[in-house]
Amino acid sequence: MKRILLALVALLVCVTTTTVPARGGTAVLPPTIPAVREWAPGGVGYTFTSSSKVVAASALAGPARLLAEDLAKVMNRPVGYVVGGPAAPGDIELRLGTASGGPEGYVLQVGPVLGVEGAVAGVRLGTRSVVQLLRQQSRLPGGQVRDWPTYQERGFMVDLGRKYLSLDWLRTQIREMAYLKLNYLHLHLSDEHGFRLESATHPEITAEQHYSKQEIRELIEYAGRYGIQVVPELDFPGHMQPILAAHPELKLVAANGQVQHGNIDLSKPAAYDLMRDLITEFLPLFPSRYWHIGADEYVENFTDYPQLERYAKQHYGTAATGQDAYLGFVNWADGIVRAAGKTTRMWNDGLVRTGGTLTVNPAIVVEHWSMSGLTPWAGPAWRPAELVAAGHKVMNASITPTYYTVGGLGALLNTAPAVMYDTWDPGLFVDGSRLADTLGAKLHLWCDQPDRQTEQQLAAEVYPRLRVMAQHTWRSPTPPFYTQFAGRMTAVGPAPSS
């Protein structure tokens, strides 16, 4: 959980926001989450029968198979799928084509045959609407749905570095994400309670409870089947307690002798050797185009660590400061990531207006969670619009309301799903500013006190919040208040079980 000084930040989201008004005709169809963007009723409707099957082009065999499996679960009978065959009345036909809103847009044509058309990603998302609609009623009124997301990234971050969560739990959340058209799963794989990956280069750091590389491969494959990208995070140069417990000689020590058990000393060459070993070992394991370096909450006051300033002056020039040792690390790690053909992501709090002479690579994606005054170790943090002006792409990761934290300051900062729904949208950042040009947003599950809640309790907390996140990142017309949206959650229900 990100350290903060004031719980008053929760009030920043309690400002007036614009919600998308409901449009005439949307109530003709059963509700979906997220709500469909456009619905034009007309023509003969569709009926799912005992002989209904899924028919698909060969390029859509994966979404067709998944749709048939999910419909079999919610309709309580076998549902077949055919690749390349003709569709008969009562069938569901998946077709490649063009749709509004880019590759994730789709068209749902409701007639004697229920047709889903778009690019592969769009058709996959369209099948999620089909499952939600047909589990509520087997007869649908005739018409056409045109649907697409507003935001490119719609996701969920899971803190595994503090709490090991079973693969079954993670697979359940992947199904939930896909059901809600979320597409971005961020795994925070290292933090104060454990390094959760099985390391061949440094087996001494691997936690007792961890994931083997084969388990990670299978999880990534499972997520890919549902159209979800898995983005890993190894959090450096802070939050490294379990790594530095095995390498105490690399812990950062202040001039007064105080040891920082979670911060690595960026003035030591061996620190870079260790971090390079781990980054390069696991980069090939994750096919995602992104790699998250963490880079949050490193040092509160760089003047307490004169060795960092000496290192910075030696490597970056006589005008450099201790802050530049950190900024130089960011560019160093980004160079490794870019050499592997990937794009770096990082948290925002270390990017500040004062204190350093270096500029980090503007191609790095910044996930903005904090604000000036709440991060005293970082100084005056750049605001989202300033980061965009500097060339960065930005994701909204506001500490409230997108965080749910177990223990710590969670009791003060956790935002109820109703408040999140009624007062926030992905354009509203924690500093109160608005930014239209954002990649999107994600829900964050932080486990500061990992034993306080079970997997079942965590799933229950995540359940409504994921649905709010899905609706707000899709940003289609929906009821203005959570009390109305709650009825949709009941109607749509959970994702089909495995």
C-alpha positions in Angstrom: 0.0 0.0 0.0 1.3 3.4 -0.9 2.4 5.4 2.1 0.4 8.6 2.7 0.1 11.4 5.2 -3.5 12.5 4.9 -6.6 10.4 4.6 -8.3 13.6 3.4 -7.4 12.6 -0.1 -10.5 10.5 -0.2 -12.5 13.7 -0.4 -10.9 14.7 -3.7 -13.0 12.2 -5.6 -16.2 13.5 -4.0 -16.7 16.2 -6.6 -19.3 16.6 -9.3 -18.6 14.5 -12.4 -20.4 14.0 -15.6 -22.2 10.8 -16.2 -23.4 9.5 -19.5 -27.2 9.9 -19.7 -29.4 6.9 -20.5 -30.7 6.9 -24.1 -34.0 5.8 -25.3 -34.3 2.2 -26.4 -31.5 0.8 -24.3 -34.0 -0.8 -21.9 -35.4 -3.0 -24.7 -32.5 -5.5 -24.2 -31.7 -7.1 -20.9 -29.0 -5.1 -19.1 -25.3 -5.8 -19.6 -22.2 -4.7 -17.7 -20.8 -2.7 -19.2 -23.9 -1.3 -20.8 -24.0 -1.5 -24.6 -23.3 1.9 -26.2 -26.0 2.0 -28.9 -29.2 -0.1 -29.4 -31.5 0.3 -32.4 -34.6 -1.9 -32.1 -36.3 -3.3 -35.1 -37.1 -6.5 -37.1 -37.6 -10.1 -36.1 -36.1 -11.2 -32.8 -33.9 -14.1 -31.8 -34.7 -17.2 -29.9 -32.1 -19.6 -28.4 -33.4 -23.2 -28.9 -32.4 -26.7 -28.0 -30.6 -27.0 -31.3 -28.8 -23.6 -31.2 -25.1 -23.8 -31.9 -22.2 -21.4 -32.5 -21.0 -20.9 -36.1 -17.7 -19.1 -36.8 -15.1 -18.3 -39.3 -11.9 -20.2 -38.7 -10.1 -17.2 -37.4 -12.7 -17.0 -34.6 -12.6 -20.6 -33.5 -11.2 -19.7 -30.1 -14.0 -17.2 -29.2 -16.5 -19.6 -30.7 -15.3 -22.5 -28.5 -15.3 -20.3 -25.4 -18.8 -18.9 -26.2 -20.2 -22.5 -26.6 -18.6 -23.6 -23.3 -20.0 -20.6 -21.4 -23.5 -20.9 -22.9 -23.5 -24.6 -22.0 -22.9 -23.6 -18.4 -25.6 -20.8 -18.2 -28.2 -22.7 -20.3 -27.6 -26.0 -18.6 -27.2 -28.0 -21.8 -24.5 -28.9 -24.3 -23.9 -26.2 -26.9 -21.8 -27.1 -30.0 -19.8 -24.9 -32.3 -19.0 -25.3 -36.0 -16.2 -23.6 -37.9 -17.1 -22.5 -41.4 -20.6 -24.0 -41.6 -23.8 -22.1 -42.5 -25.9 -20.6 -39.7 -29.5 -21.6 -39.3 -32.2 -19.7 -37.3 -31.4 -20.0 -33.6 -27.7 -20.1 -34.2 -25.1 -17.6 -33.1 -22.8 -16.6 -35.9 -19.4 -15.0 -35.3 -18.1 -13.0 -38.3 -15.0 -11.0 -39.1 -15.8 -7.5 -40.3 -15.5 -3.8 -39.4 -17.2 -2.1 -36.5 -17.1 1.4 -34.9 -14.6 2.1 -32.1 -11.5 0.3 -33.4 -10.4 -3.3 -32.9 -12.5 -3.8 -29.8 -15.7 -2.6 -31.3 -18.4 -5.0 -32.4 -21.8 -5.2 -34.0 -24.5 -7.5 -32.5 -27.2 -8.1 -35.1 -30.3 -9.6 -33.4 -32.5 -11.5 -35.8 -33.4 -15.1 -36.5 -29.6 -15.6 -36.4 -27.7 -13.8 -33.7 -24.7 -12.3 -35.4 -21.5 -10.9 -33.8 -19.2 -9.0 -36.2 -15.9 -7.2 -35.8 -12.2 -7.8 -35.5 -11.1 -10.8 -33.5 -10.9 -8.7 -30.3 -14.2 -7.1 -30.9 -16.0 -10.3 -31.6 -14.5 -11.8 -28.4 -16.0 -8.9 -26.4 -19.3 -9.2 -28.2 -19.6 -12.8 -27.1 -19.5 -11.6 -23.5 -22.6 -9.6 -24.2 -24.2 -12.6 -25.8 -23.6 -14.7 -22.6 -24.9 -11.9 -20.3 -28.1 -11.4 -22.5 -29.0 -15.1 -23.0 -28.4 -16.1 -19.4 -31.3 -13.7 -18.5 -33.7 -14.6 -21.3 -33.6 -16.9 -24.3 -35.6 -14.6 -26.5 -34.2 -11.3 -27.5 -36.0 -8.5 -29.4 -34.9 -7.7 -33.0 -32.4 -4.9 -33.6 -28.8 -3.9 -33.7 -26.2 -3.2 -31.0 -23.1 -1.1 -31.9 -20.7 -1.1 -29.0 -17.1 -0.1 -28.3 -15.0 1.0 -25.3 -14.0 4.6 -24.5 -10.7 3.6 -22.8 -8.0 1.4 -24.2 -6.9 -0.1 -20.9 -9.5 -1.5 -18.5 -7.9 -3.6 -15.8 -7.2 -5.1 -12.4 -3.9 -5.1 -10.4 -3.3 -7.9 -7.8 -0.7 -7.5 -5.0 0.9 -10.9 -4.9 4.1 -9.6 -3.3 2.3 -9.3 0.0 -0.2 -12.1 -0.3 0.2 -15.3 -2.2 -3.1 -16.1 -4.0 -3.9 -19.4 -5.5 -3.9 -20.1 -9.2 -7.5 -21.0 -9.0 -8.3 -17.6 -7.5 -6.4 -15.9 -10.2 -8.2 -17.9 -12.9 -11.5 -17.0 -11.4 -10.6 -13.3 -11.6 -9.5 -13.7 -15.2 -13.0 -15.1 -16.0 -14.6 -12.3 -14.1 -12.5 -9.7 -16.0 -13.3 -11.2 -19.4 -17.0 -11.4 -18.6 -16.9 -7.6 -17.9 -14.8 -6.8 -21.0 -11.7 -5.9 -18.9 -8.4 -6.5 -20.7 -5.4 -5.8 -18.5 -4.2 -7.9 -15.6 -1.3 -6.4 -13.7 0.5 -8.8 -11.4 2.6 -7.1 -8.6 4.9 -10.0 -8.1 7.4 -8.8 -5.5 7.1 -6.7 -2.4 7.9 -6.8 1.3 6.4 -10.3 2.0 7.7 -12.3 -1.0 9.3 -12.6 -4.4 6.7 -14.8 -6.0 8.6 -16.1 -9.1 10.8 -19.1 -9.1 14.2 -17.7 -9.9 17.0 -19.8 -11.5 19.5 -17.0 -11.4 18.8 -16.2 -7.7 17.0 -19.1 -6.1 17.9 -17.6 -2.7 15.2 -14.9 -3.1 12.3 -17.1 -4.1 9.5 -17.1 -1.5 8.3 -20.4 -0.1 4.9 -19.7 -1.7 5.6 -18.9 -5.3 4.7 -19.6 -8.9 6.8 -21.8 -11.1 7.6 -20.6 -14.6 5.4 -23.3 -16.0 2.5 -22.2 -13.8 3.0 -18.6 -15.0 3.1 -19.8 -18.7 -0.2 -21.7 -18.1 -1.8 -18.7 -16.4 -0.7 -16.4 -19.3 -2.1 -18.9 -21.8 -5.4 -19.1 -19.8 -5.7 -15.3 -19.8 -4.9 -15.1 -23.5 -7.8 -17.4 -24.2 -10.0 -14.7 -22.6 -8.3 -11.8 -24.4 -6.5 -10.5 -21.3 -3.0 -9.2 -21.3 -0.9 -10.1 -18.3 1.6 -7.4 -17.3 4.3 -8.3 -14.7 5.8 -6.0 -12.1 9.1 -6.5 -10.3 9.2 -3.5 -8.0 12.7 -1.9 -7.9 14.6 -0.1 -6.4 12.3 0.0 -3.3 10.0 -2.6 -1.8 12.8 -5.1 -2.1 12.7 -6.6 1.4 12.7 -10.3 0.5 15.4 -9.8 -2.1 17.7 -7.7 0.2 17.2 -10.1 3.1 19.3 -12.5 1.0 21.7 -9.7 0.0 22.0 -7.4 3.0 25.2 -5.9 1.7 23.2 -4.1 -0.9 20.7 -2.4 1.5 20.7 1.4 1.4 22.2 2.9 4.6 21.7 6.5 5.6 24.6 8.7 6.8 23.3 8.3 10.4 23.5 4.5 10.1 19.8 3.8 9.6 19.3 0.8 7.3 16.5 0.9 4.7 15.6 -2.8 4.5 13.5 -2.5 1.4 15.7 0.0 -0.6 18.7 -1.1 -2.7 21.8 1.1 -2.7 21.9 2.5 -6.2 25.5 3.6 -5.7 26.7 0.0 -5.7 27.5 -1.7 -9.0 26.4 -5.1 -7.6 22.9 -3.7 -7.1 22.6 -3.3 -10.9 24.0 -6.7 -11.5 21.3 -8.2 -9.2 18.4 -6.3 -10.7 19.6 -6.9 -14.3 19.8 -10.7 -13.5 16.2 -10.7 -12.4 14.7 -8.4 -15.1 16.5 -10.3 -17.9 15.5 -13.7 -16.5 11.8 -13.0 -16.5 11.4 -10.7 -19.4 11.1 -13.6 -21.9 8.5 -15.3 -19.6 5.9 -12.7 -20.2 4.8 -12.0 -23.8 3.1 -8.7 -22.9 4.3 -5.6 -24.7 4.8 -4.0 -21.3 7.1 -4.5 -18.3 6.4 -2.6 -15.0 9.5 -1.6 -13.1 7.7 -0.3 -10.1 10.0 2.6 -9.1 7.8 3.9 -6.3 8.5 5.1 -2.8 12.3 4.8 -2.9 13.7 7.6 -0.7 12.1 10.3 1.4 15.1 12.6 1.6 18.0 12.1 -0.8 20.3 14.3 1.3 20.3 11.5 3.9 22.2 9.3 1.5 25.3 11.2 0.3 26.6 8.1 -1.5 23.7 8.5 -4.0 24.8 12.1 -4.8 28.4 11.0 -5.2 27.4 8.2 -7.6 25.2 10.6 -9.6 27.9 13.2 -10.0 30.3 10.5 -11.1 27.9 9.2 -13.7 25.7 12.1 -14.7 27.9 15.2 -14.2 28.9 17.6 -11.5 25.5 19.3 -11.3 23.7 16.0 -10.6 22.0 15.3 -7.2 21.1 12.2 -5.3 17.7 12.3 -7.0 19.5 11.7 -10.3 20.7 8.3 -9.0 17.0 7.3 -8.9 16.2 8.9 -12.3 19.2 7.3 -13.8 18.0 3.9 -12.5 14.7 4.5 -14.3 16.4 5.1 -17.6 18.8 2.2 -17.0 15.9 -0.2 -16.4 14.0 1.2 -19.3 17.0 0.5 -21.5 16.9 -3.2 -20.6 13.2 -3.3 -21.2 13.4 -1.5 -24.6 16.2 -3.8 -25.7 13.8 -6.7 -25.3 11.3 -4.9 -27.5 8.9 -3.9 -24.7 7.6 -0.7 -23.2 8.3 0.3 -19.6 5.7 1.2 -17.1 6.2 2.8 -13.7 4.4 4.5 -10.8 4.4 8.3 -10.9 5.5 9.4 -7.4 9.3 9.6 -8.2 8.8 11.9 -11.1 9.0 15.4 -9.6 9.5 18.9 -10.7 12.6 19.6 -8.5 15.7 17.8 -7.2 17.2 16.2 -10.3 18.9 17.1 -13.6 17.9 14.0 -15.6 14.8 13.5 -17.7 13.3 10.0 -17.9 12.5 8.5 -21.3 9.1 10.0 -22.3 8.2 6.7 -23.9 7.7 5.2 -20.4 4.0 4.8 -19.5 3.3 6.4 -16.1 0.6 5.1 -13.8 -0.5 8.1 -11.7 -1.6 7.2 -8.2 -0.2 9.9 -5.9 -0.1 13.7 -5.6 2.0 16.4 -4.1 1.7 16.7 -0.3 0.9 13.0 0.0 4.3 11.7 -1.0 6.9 13.8 1.1 9.7 11.6 -0.1 9.1 12.5 -3.7 8.5 16.3 -3.5 6.2 18.1 -5.9 5.0 15.3 -8.2 4.1 16.0 -11.8 0.4 16.3 -12.5 -1.1 14.0 -15.1 -1.4 16.8 -17.8 2.2 17.7 -17.2 3.3 14.1 -17.8 1.3 14.0 -21.0 2.9 17.3 -22.1 6.3 15.8 -21.5 5.4 12.9 -23.9 4.3 10.2 -21.5 1.1 8.1 -21.8 -0.7 8.0 -18.5 -3.0 5.6 -16.8 -5.3 6.7 -14.0 -4.3 4.7 -10.9 -5.7 7.1 -8.3 -5.1 5.9 -4.7 -8.8 6.6 -4.1 -11.1 5.3 -5.4 -9.3 2.7 -7.4 -7.5 1.1 -4.4 -8.9 -1.6 -2.1 -6.4 -2.2 0.6 -6.4 -4.9 3.3 -5.2 -3.4 6.5 -2.9 -0.4 6.8 -4.7 2.7 5.9 -7.3 0.9 3.9 -10.0 1.5 6.6 -9.5 5.3 5.9 -9.0 5.2 2.2 -11.0 2.3 0.8 -13.9 3.8 -1.2 -17.2 2.0 -1.2 -18.3 0.8 -4.7 -21.3 3.2 -4.5 -19.1 6.2 -4.0 -16.7 5.0 -6.7 -19.7 4.7 -9.1 -21.4 7.9 -8.2 -18.4 10.3 -8.0 -15.6 9.1 -10.2 -14.6 8.3 -13.7 -11.3 7.5 -15.4 -10.8 11.1 -16.4 -10.7 12.3 -12.8 -7.3 12.0 -11.0 -6.5 11.9 -7.3 -5.2 15.5 -7.4 -8.6 16.7 -8.6 -7.5 17.4 -12.1 -9.1 16.1 -15.2 -7.4 14.5 -18.2 -9.2 13.3 -21.3 -6.1 11.8 -22.9 -5.6 8.8 -20.5 -5.1 5.2 -21.4 -7.7 4.1 -18.9 -7.8 2.8 -15.3 -7.7 -0.3 -13.2 -8.8 -1.6 -9.9 -6.0 -2.2 -7.4 -6.0 -4.9 -4.7 -3.3 -4.2 -2.1 -2.7 -6.7 0.7 -0.9 -4.7 3.4 -1.9 -7.1 6.1 -2.3 -10.3 4.1 -3.8 -12.5 6.8 -6.7 -10.3 7.6 -8.9 -11.5 4.7 -9.3 -14.9 3.0 -9.4 -15.4 -0.7 -13.1 -15.6 -0.5 -13.4 -12.4 1.4 -11.1 -10.6 -1.1 -13.2 -12.0 -4.0 -16.3 -10.6 -2.4 -14.7 -7.1 -2.0 -13.4 -7.2 -5.6 -16.7 -8.3 -7.1 -18.7 -5.1 -7.1 -15.6 -2.9 -7.7 -14.6 -4.7 -10.8 -18.1 -4.1 -12.2 -17.9 -0.4 -11.5 -14.5 -0.3 -13.1 -15.7 -2.1 -16.1 -18.6 0.2 -16.6 -16.6 3.4 -16.0 -13.8 2.4 -18.3 -16.2 1.3 -21.1 -18.0 4.6 -20.4 -21.3 3.8 -22.2 -24.7 5.1 -21.1 -25.7 3.7 -17.8 -28.0 4.6 -14.8 -26.7 7.7 -12.9 -26.7 6.1 -9.5 -25.2 3.0 -8.0 -28.5 2.0 -6.4 -29.8 1.5 -10.0 -26.6 -0.1 -11.2 -26.8 -2.6 -8.4 -29.9 -4.1 -10.1 -27.9 -4.7 -13.2 -25.2 -6.5 -11.2 -27.9 -8.9 -9.9 -29.3 -9.5 -13.3 -26.0 -10.1 -15.0 -24.6 -12.2 -12.3 -21.0 -13.6 -12.0 -19.0 -15.1 -14.8 -19.7 -18.7 -15.8 -17.7 -21.0 -13.6 -14.9 -23.2 -14.9 
